[in-house]
Amino acid sequence: MKIDVSKLVTTKENIFEEEVRFDDEKFHLLPPLLEVKKLVAKAKVHRYQDFIDVNLSINADVILQCSYTLKPFDSKLRDEDEIHFSSYDDGGDDIQIYRGNLIDLDPYIFNLLSASVPTSPKAPGATLPEGGKNFRVLSEDEYNEEKEEGNDPRFDALKNLDLD
């Protein structure tokens, strides 16, 4: 999504809405985000003299990887953000500088999408595995407790070793 600054009306809100597709060469998806099936971005743009405020919202249909089963599942992501642009650097931390007449919102849309992905997505109905041959499942509390005790089950055989 590109916004032509020269065509923005300063007296009213400018609204842009379009379906965004990301170039695989430029934007790389990382697990747990496996695929973006459809993403609609909406930008409400206000122009004030040298500043441009963009209220950006996304609505995406995606495929995520379940953190319990590692199987893909469909999900919906929604998020919004406010971005401030200026044609010159005024020293503000939250101001993005743009050059020319076009503002490319695709990187901001991709970052907003990436930030809205849960760190540990769970598919509907997915449960934590119980454990099995050669592995066991611990909660974070159990893991931290074992780590503090310093007992490593790999060295249990050494406890019975007679060194005298």
Accessible surface in RSA format (square Angstrom, percent):
REM  Atomic radii and reference values for relative SASA: ProtOr
REM  Chains: A
REM  Algorithm: Lee & Richards
REM  Probe-radius: 1.40
REM  Slices: 20
REM RES _ NUM      All-atoms   Total-Side   Main-Chain    Non-polar    All polar
REM                ABS   REL    ABS   REL    ABS   REL    ABS   REL    ABS   REL
RES MET A   1    10.71   5.5   1.46   1.0   9.25  22.0   3.44   2.9   7.27   9.6
RES LYS A   2   118.40  57.8  94.95  58.3  23.45  55.8  70.36  63.3  48.05  51.2
RES ILE A   3     0.17   0.1   0.04   0.0   0.13   0.3   0.17   0.1   0.00   0.0
RES ASP A   4    39.81  27.9  34.77  34.6   5.04  11.9  15.00  35.3  24.81  24.7
RES VAL A   5     5.48   3.6   5.48   5.0   0.00   0.0   5.48   4.8   0.00   0.0
RES SER A   6    70.87  59.9  39.13  52.2  31.74  73.1  33.51  71.4  37.36  52.3
RES LYS A   7   161.48  78.8 136.05  83.5  25.43  60.6  89.27  80.4  72.21  76.9
RES LEU A   8    12.21   6.8   1.19   0.9  11.02  27.7   1.22   0.9  10.99  29.6
RES VAL A   9    63.33  41.7  59.10  53.5   4.23  10.2  63.33  55.0   0.00   0.0
RES THR A  10    80.61  57.3  57.39  58.2  23.22  55.3  33.69  45.3  46.92  70.9
RES THR A  11   124.66  88.7  87.97  89.2  36.69  87.4  78.97 106.1  45.69  69.1
RES LYS A  12   131.57  64.2 119.01  73.0  12.56  29.9  73.43  66.1  58.14  61.9
RES GLU A  13    67.91  39.0  51.26  38.8  16.65  39.7  17.25  33.4  50.66  41.4
RES ASN A  14    16.28  11.2  11.41  11.0   4.87  11.7   7.17  17.3   9.11   8.8
RES ILE A  15    94.80  53.9  64.10  47.8  30.70  74.0  64.10  46.2  30.70  83.3
RES PHE A  16    67.47  33.8  62.98  39.0   4.49  11.7  67.47  40.9   0.00   0.0
RES GLU A  17   108.26  62.2  75.55  57.2  32.70  77.9  21.25  41.1  87.00  71.0
RES GLU A  18    78.44  45.0  70.12  53.1   8.32  19.8  28.49  55.1  49.95  40.8
RES GLU A  19    74.75  42.9  51.69  39.1  23.06  54.9  21.66  41.9  53.09  43.3
RES VAL A  20     7.65   5.0   2.49   2.3   5.16  12.4   4.47   3.9   3.18   8.6
RES ARG A  21   180.99  76.0 154.62  78.8  26.37  62.8  69.98  95.6 111.01  67.3
RES PHE A  22    33.64  16.8  11.11   6.9  22.53  58.6  12.83   7.8  20.81  59.6
RES ASP A  23    80.42  56.3  68.60  68.3  11.82  28.0  34.04  80.1  46.38  46.3
RES ASP A  24   117.10  82.0 108.45 107.9   8.65  20.4  35.97  84.6  81.13  80.9
RES GLU A  25   149.48  85.8 129.66  98.1  19.81  47.2  47.35  91.6 102.13  83.4
RES LYS A  26   126.12  61.5 100.01  61.4  26.11  62.2  72.09  64.9  54.03  57.5
RES PHE A  27    23.29  11.7  18.14  11.2   5.15  13.4  19.56  11.9   3.73  10.7
RES HIS A  28   123.66  67.6 109.66  76.2  14.00  35.8  77.29  79.7  46.37  54.0
RES LEU A  29    62.74  34.9  36.83  26.4  25.91  65.1  37.68  26.5  25.06  67.4
RES LEU A  30   131.36  73.2 123.23  88.2   8.13  20.4 123.23  86.5   8.13  21.9
RES PRO A  31    90.76  66.1  70.05  63.9  20.70  75.3  70.50  58.2  20.26 125.9
RES PRO A  32    33.52  24.4  32.95  30.0   0.58   2.1  33.30  27.5   0.22   1.4
RES LEU A  33     7.87   4.4   6.66   4.8   1.21   3.0   6.66   4.7   1.21   3.3
RES LEU A  34    70.12  39.0  47.03  33.6  23.09  58.0  49.39  34.7  20.73  55.8
RES GLU A  35    83.01  47.7  82.68  62.6   0.33   0.8  25.85  50.0  57.16  46.7
RES VAL A  36    32.00  21.1  11.74  10.6  20.26  48.8  11.74  10.2  20.26  54.9
RES LYS A  37    90.81  44.3  71.07  43.6  19.74  47.0  46.21  41.6  44.60  47.5
RES LYS A  38    98.53  48.1  95.53  58.6   3.00   7.1  41.70  37.5  56.83  60.5
RES LEU A  39     0.23   0.1   0.00   0.0   0.23   0.6   0.00   0.0   0.23   0.6
RES VAL A  40    40.10  26.4  37.98  34.4   2.12   5.1  37.98  33.0   2.12   5.7
RES ALA A  41     0.00   0.0   0.00   0.0   0.00   0.0   0.00   0.0   0.00   0.0
RES LYS A  42    70.83  34.6  70.32  43.1   0.50   1.2  23.35  21.0  47.47  50.6
RES ALA A  43     0.00   0.0   0.00   0.0   0.00   0.0   0.00   0.0   0.00   0.0
RES LYS A  44    76.83  37.5  76.83  47.1   0.00   0.0  21.35  19.2  55.48  59.1
RES VAL A  45     0.00   0.0   0.00   0.0   0.00   0.0   0.00   0.0   0.00   0.0
RES HIS A  46    49.23  26.9  48.51  33.7   0.72   1.8  29.70  30.6  19.53  22.7
RES ARG A  47    61.05  25.6  57.34  29.2   3.71   8.8   0.84   1.1  60.21  36.5
RES TYR A  48   116.89  54.6 112.01  63.7   4.88  12.7  90.31  67.9  26.58  32.8
RES GLN A  49   158.65  88.7 141.50 103.4  17.15  40.8  54.76 116.6 103.89  78.8
RES ASP A  50    68.94  48.3  65.65  65.3   3.29   7.8   5.22  12.3  63.71  63.5
RES PHE A  51    67.11  33.6  67.11  41.6   0.00   0.0  67.11  40.7   0.00   0.0
RES ILE A  52     0.99   0.6   0.99   0.7   0.00   0.0   0.99   0.7   0.00   0.0
RES ASP A  53    31.95  22.4  31.95  31.8   0.00   0.0   4.39  10.3  27.56  27.5
RES VAL A  54     0.00   0.0   0.00   0.0   0.00   0.0   0.00   0.0   0.00   0.0
RES ASN A  55    56.92  39.3  53.91  52.1   3.01   7.3  19.27  46.4  37.65  36.4
RES LEU A  56     1.46   0.8   0.33   0.2   1.13   2.8   0.68   0.5   0.78   2.1
RES SER A  57    37.86  32.0  37.14  49.6   0.72   1.7  23.41  49.9  14.45  20.2
RES ILE A  58     5.78   3.3   0.00   0.0   5.78  13.9   1.70   1.2   4.08  11.1
RES ASN A  59    69.34  47.8  65.25  63.1   4.08   9.8  16.80  40.4  52.54  50.8
RES ALA A  60     0.63   0.6   0.00   0.0   0.63   1.4   0.63   0.9   0.00   0.0
RES ASP A  61    41.85  29.3  41.22  41.0   0.63   1.5  10.73  25.3  31.12  31.0
RES VAL A  62     0.68   0.4   0.00   0.0   0.68   1.6   0.00   0.0   0.68   1.8
RES ILE A  63    34.44  19.6  34.44  25.7   0.00   0.0  34.44  24.8   0.00   0.0
RES LEU A  64     1.73   1.0   1.73   1.2   0.00   0.0   1.73   1.2   0.00   0.0
RES GLN A  65    46.63  26.1  45.50  33.3   1.13   2.7   1.07   2.3  45.55  34.5
RES CYS A  66     0.13   0.1   0.01   0.0   0.12   0.3   0.01   0.0   0.12   0.1
RES SER A  67    47.44  40.1  19.14  25.5  28.31  65.2  25.34  54.0  22.10  31.0
RES TYR A  68    64.33  30.0  48.85  27.8  15.49  40.3  22.50  16.9  41.84  51.6
RES THR A  69    60.02  42.7  37.70  38.2  22.33  53.2  42.28  56.8  17.74  26.8
RES LEU A  70   119.59  66.6 106.52  76.2  13.07  32.9 106.64  74.9  12.95  34.9
RES LYS A  71   139.44  68.0 138.38  84.9   1.05   2.5  83.03  74.7  56.40  60.1
RES PRO A  72    87.24  63.6  66.70  60.8  20.54  74.7  66.94  55.3  20.30 126.2
RES PHE A  73    32.28  16.1  24.23  15.0   8.04  20.9  32.28  19.6   0.00   0.0
RES ASP A  74    96.19  67.4  75.33  75.0  20.86  49.3  30.05  70.7  66.14  66.0
RES SER A  75    30.11  25.4  18.13  24.2  11.97  27.6  10.43  22.2  19.68  27.6
RES LYS A  76   125.05  61.0 103.29  63.4  21.76  51.8  71.31  64.2  53.74  57.2
RES LEU A  77    12.51   7.0  11.32   8.1   1.20   3.0  12.51   8.8   0.00   0.0
RES ARG A  78   153.01  64.2 124.98  63.7  28.02  66.7  57.51  78.6  95.50  57.9
RES ASP A  79    51.83  36.3  40.88  40.7  10.95  25.9  10.46  24.6  41.38  41.3
RES GLU A  80   131.95  75.8 117.06  88.6  14.89  35.5  34.46  66.7  97.49  79.6
RES ASP A  81    71.69  50.2  61.92  61.6   9.77  23.1  11.82  27.8  59.87  59.7
RES GLU A  82    93.29  53.6  76.40  57.8  16.89  40.2  21.88  42.3  71.41  58.3
RES ILE A  83    14.12   8.0  11.60   8.6   2.52   6.1  14.12  10.2   0.00   0.0
RES HIS A  84    43.51  23.8  43.30  30.1   0.21   0.5  22.75  23.4  20.76  24.2
RES PHE A  85     2.58   1.3   2.52   1.6   0.06   0.2   2.52   1.5   0.06   0.2
RES SER A  86     0.00   0.0   0.00   0.0   0.00   0.0   0.00   0.0   0.00   0.0
RES SER A  87    48.64  41.1  38.26  51.1  10.38  23.9  23.68  50.4  24.96  35.0
RES TYR A  88    99.32  46.4  97.00  55.2   2.32   6.0  75.83  57.0  23.49  29.0
RES ASP A  89   107.36  75.2  79.51  79.1  27.85  65.8  24.21  57.0  83.14  82.9
RES ASP A  90    73.50  51.5  36.79  36.6  36.70  86.8  23.54  55.4  49.96  49.8
RES GLY A  91    63.14  77.9   0.00   N/A  63.14  77.9  36.12  99.1  27.02  60.5
RES GLY A  92    33.66  41.5   0.00   N/A  33.66  41.5  22.18  60.9  11.48  25.7
RES ASP A  93   150.21 105.2 115.10 114.6  35.11  83.0  42.38  99.7 107.83 107.5
RES ASP A  94    90.75  63.6  79.08  78.7  11.67  27.6  42.65 100.4  48.10  48.0
RES ILE A  95    32.70  18.6  19.67  14.7  13.04  31.4  19.67  14.2  13.04  35.4
RES GLN A  96    65.93  36.9  64.56  47.2   1.37   3.3   2.16   4.6  63.77  48.4
RES ILE A  97    64.04  36.4  35.33  26.3  28.71  69.2  35.33  25.4  28.71  77.9
RES TYR A  98    26.14  12.2  19.93  11.3   6.21  16.2  14.55  10.9  11.58  14.3
RES ARG A  99   173.05  72.7 152.54  77.8  20.51  48.8  83.39 114.0  89.66  54.3
RES GLY A 100    60.82  75.0   0.00   N/A  60.82  75.0  40.57 111.3  20.25  45.4
RES ASN A 101    89.62  61.8  82.30  79.5   7.32  17.6  12.52  30.1  77.11  74.5
RES LEU A 102    97.95  54.6  85.60  61.2  12.35  31.0  85.60  60.1  12.35  33.2
RES ILE A 103     4.96   2.8   2.83   2.1   2.13   5.1   4.96   3.6   0.00   0.0
RES ASP A 104    43.89  30.7  34.57  34.4   9.32  22.0  23.91  56.3  19.98  19.9
RES LEU A 105     0.00   0.0   0.00   0.0   0.00   0.0   0.00   0.0   0.00   0.0
RES ASP A 106    24.55  17.2  24.55  24.4   0.00   0.0   0.92   2.2  23.63  23.6
RES PRO A 107    46.16  33.6  45.16  41.2   0.99   3.6  46.08  38.0   0.08   0.5
RES TYR A 108    56.88  26.6  53.35  30.4   3.53   9.2  33.86  25.4  23.02  28.4
RES ILE A 109     0.00   0.0   0.00   0.0   0.00   0.0   0.00   0.0   0.00   0.0
RES PHE A 110    25.16  12.6  25.16  15.6   0.00   0.0  25.16  15.3   0.00   0.0
RES ASN A 111    92.49  63.8  87.54  84.6   4.95  11.9  24.60  59.2  67.89  65.6
RES LEU A 112    15.79   8.8  11.74   8.4   4.05  10.2  15.28  10.7   0.51   1.4
RES LEU A 113     0.00   0.0   0.00   0.0   0.00   0.0   0.00   0.0   0.00   0.0
RES SER A 114    51.09  43.2  35.97  48.0  15.12  34.8  32.38  69.0  18.71  26.2
RES ALA A 115    82.47  75.8  44.45  68.6  38.03  86.5  56.48  79.5  26.00  68.9
RES SER A 116    23.63  20.0   3.75   5.0  19.89  45.8  10.81  23.0  12.82  18.0
RES VAL A 117    19.50  12.8   8.40   7.6  11.10  26.7   8.45   7.3  11.06  30.0
RES PRO A 118    59.77  43.6  47.73  43.5  12.04  43.8  59.44  49.1   0.33   2.1
RES THR A 119   138.28  98.3 107.63 109.1  30.65  73.0  85.26 114.5  53.02  80.1
RES SER A 120    50.16  42.4  41.75  55.7   8.41  19.4  30.54  65.0  19.62  27.5
RES PRO A 121     6.51   4.7   2.72   2.5   3.79  13.8   6.51   5.4   0.00   0.0
RES LYS A 122    99.87  48.7  77.09  47.3  22.77  54.2  54.91  49.4  44.96  47.9
RES ALA A 123    18.47  17.0  15.16  23.4   3.31   7.5  15.16  21.3   3.31   8.8
RES PRO A 124   122.55  89.3  88.31  80.5  34.24 124.5 101.22  83.6  21.33 132.6
RES GLY A 125    79.35  97.9   0.00   N/A  79.35  97.9  43.47 119.3  35.87  80.3
RES ALA A 126    27.39  25.2   2.92   4.5  24.46  55.7  11.13  15.7  16.26  43.1
RES THR A 127   103.96  73.9  93.34  94.6  10.62  25.3  66.12  88.8  37.84  57.2
RES LEU A 128    85.20  47.4  75.48  54.0   9.72  24.4  75.48  53.0   9.72  26.2
RES PRO A 129    60.39  44.0  46.99  42.8  13.40  48.7  57.93  47.8   2.46  15.3
RES GLU A 130   167.02  95.9 137.59 104.1  29.43  70.1  65.16 126.0 101.86  83.2
RES GLY A 131    30.70  37.9   0.00   N/A  30.70  37.9   7.89  21.7  22.80  51.1
RES GLY A 132    44.97  55.5   0.00   N/A  44.97  55.5  28.88  79.3  16.09  36.0
RES LYS A 133   181.22  88.4 152.55  93.6  28.67  68.3 105.40  94.9  75.83  80.8
RES ASN A 134   142.76  98.4  94.66  91.5  48.10 115.8  40.55  97.6 102.21  98.8
RES PHE A 135   114.26  57.2  95.36  59.1  18.91  49.2 106.07  64.3   8.19  23.5
RES ARG A 136   130.16  54.6 107.70  54.9  22.45  53.5  62.21  85.0  67.95  41.2
RES VAL A 137    45.81  30.1  23.07  20.9  22.74  54.8  25.76  22.4  20.05  54.4
RES LEU A 138    58.01  32.3  32.46  23.2  25.55  64.2  32.75  23.0  25.26  68.0
RES SER A 139    55.05  46.5  45.23  60.4   9.82  22.6  47.30 100.7   7.75  10.9
RES GLU A 140   132.74  76.2 120.24  91.0  12.50  29.8  44.31  85.7  88.44  72.2
RES ASP A 141   114.07  79.9 107.94 107.4   6.13  14.5  31.89  75.1  82.18  82.0
RES GLU A 142    87.10  50.0  84.23  63.7   2.87   6.8  32.85  63.5  54.25  44.3
RES TYR A 143   115.76  54.0 115.53  65.7   0.23   0.6  82.59  62.1  33.18  40.9
RES ASN A 144    62.98  43.4  61.99  59.9   0.99   2.4  19.45  46.8  43.52  42.1
RES GLU A 145   106.89  61.4 102.22  77.3   4.67  11.1  30.13  58.3  76.76  62.7
RES GLU A 146    54.38  31.2  53.27  40.3   1.11   2.7  26.66  51.6  27.72  22.6
RES LYS A 147   143.04  69.8 119.52  73.3  23.52  56.0  78.92  71.0  64.12  68.3
RES GLU A 148   154.30  88.6 117.51  88.9  36.79  87.6  48.63  94.1 105.67  86.3
RES GLU A 149   103.17  59.2  71.08  53.8  32.09  76.4  38.14  73.8  65.03  53.1
RES GLY A 150    60.73  74.9   0.00   N/A  60.73  74.9  32.45  89.0  28.28  63.3
RES ASN A 151    85.01  58.6  72.56  70.1  12.45  30.0  20.03  48.2  64.99  62.8
RES ASP A 152    42.96  30.1  34.52  34.4   8.44  20.0  21.26  50.0  21.69  21.6
RES PRO A 153    77.21  56.3  61.58  56.1  15.63  56.8  64.46  53.2  12.75  79.3
RES ARG A 154   192.37  80.8 158.64  80.9  33.73  80.3  77.39 105.8 114.98  69.7
RES PHE A 155   113.06  56.6 110.62  68.5   2.44   6.4 111.21  67.4   1.85   5.3
RES ASP A 156    67.14  47.0  63.22  62.9   3.92   9.3  28.51  67.1  38.62  38.5
RES ALA A 157    82.89  76.2  62.42  96.3  20.47  46.6  70.16  98.8  12.73  33.7
RES LEU A 158   107.91  60.1  96.02  68.7  11.90  29.9  96.26  67.6  11.65  31.4
RES LYS A 159   146.60  71.5 110.40  67.7  36.20  86.2  88.43  79.6  58.17  62.0
RES ASN A 160   135.81  93.7 104.52 101.0  31.29  75.3  34.88  83.9 100.94  97.6
RES LEU A 161   105.74  58.9  84.83  60.7  20.91  52.6  89.11  62.6  16.63  44.8
RES ASP A 162   117.64  82.4  89.14  88.7  28.50  67.4  38.35  90.2  79.30  79.1
RES LEU A 163   155.83  86.8 119.20  85.3  36.64  92.1 123.39  86.7  32.45  87.3
RES ASP A 164   174.08 121.9 109.17 108.7  64.90 153.5  57.92 136.3 116.15 115.8
END  Absolute sums over single chains surface
CHAIN  1 A    11611.4       9223.4       2387.9       6024.1       5587.2
END  Absolute sums over all chains
TOTAL         11611.4       9223.4       2387.9       6024.1       5587.2
